[in-house]
């Protein structure tokens, strides 16, 4: 799953929840725009 790849990057480099959520949101937007 693509979101899992983004999540792994987010949790590896920054443990703060708001950065994590922002990264997931950005990842979802990128995936949505590509489809």
N, C-alpha and C positions, 0 to 999 in steps of 0.2 A: 504494500500500500504506500502511495506517495506521501500521505500525511505522516506515516510512521518515520519516513526518512527525515522529513523536516523536524519532527518532534525529537528525534535522536540528536540532531544538530543543536537544537535549542537547549535541550537539557544538558548536553555535554559542555557547552560554552557559557551558559548562564542559567543559574538555578532559580532566579527570581521569577515569580509567577507572572508578573505583568509582561516581562520580556517574552516568556514562553507563550503566553496567550497572543501577544502581538505577532510573534513568528508564525503561530498556527493560523491566525487570521490571514496574514499575508500569503502563506502557503495555499490556503483555501482559495484566495482571490486569484492567485497565479494559475492554479489548476482550473478554476472556473473560466478564466479568460481564455485559456488554451483550448477548451472544449467547444 
